[in-house]
Amino acid sequence: LLCVTYGAGGHNVVNPVAGAYAEQVPLLVVSGGPGEAEQKLAGVHHQAK
């Protein structure tokens, strides 16, 4: 079980999740997300660097 925060927390687990997939390790990822008010106010933005 892996619990992460919305945003940077989710980005930081991409490689570990890929590693678990490659090694066929069962994994459940639970991630937060923006609240309804934030979604309506600003929309959901994708962050790419």
C-alpha positions in Angstrom: 0.0 0.0 0.0 1.4 3.4 -1.0 -0.3 6.6 0.0 0.8 9.9 -1.5 -0.2 13.5 -1.7 -1.7 15.2 -4.7 0.8 16.8 -7.1 4.5 16.3 -6.3 3.8 13.2 -4.1 2.3 11.5 -7.1 5.1 12.4 -9.4 7.7 11.1 -6.9 6.3 7.6 -7.0 6.3 7.0 -10.8 9.7 5.1 -10.8 9.0 3.0 -7.7 5.6 2.0 -9.1 7.2 1.1 -12.4 9.8 -1.0 -10.5 7.1 -2.8 -8.6 5.3 -3.5 -11.9 8.5 -4.8 -13.5 9.1 -7.1 -10.6 5.5 -8.2 -10.5 5.0 -7.0 -6.9 1.4 -6.3 -6.0 0.9 -2.6 -5.1 -2.1 -0.4 -4.3 -1.5 3.4 -4.8 -3.8 5.8 -3.0 -3.4 9.4 -4.1 -5.1 12.6 -3.0 -6.6 15.0 -5.5 -7.9 18.6 -5.7 -11.2 19.4 -4.0 -14.3 20.1 -5.9 -14.1 23.8 -5.3 -10.5 23.9 -6.6 -11.5 21.9 -9.7 -14.3 24.3 -10.5 -12.2 27.4 -9.8 -9.0 26.7 -11.6 -9.6 23.4 -13.4 -7.1 20.6 -13.2 -3.7 21.4 -14.6 -1.1 18.9 -15.8 2.4 19.7 -14.6 5.3 18.9 -17.0 8.9 19.8 -16.5 
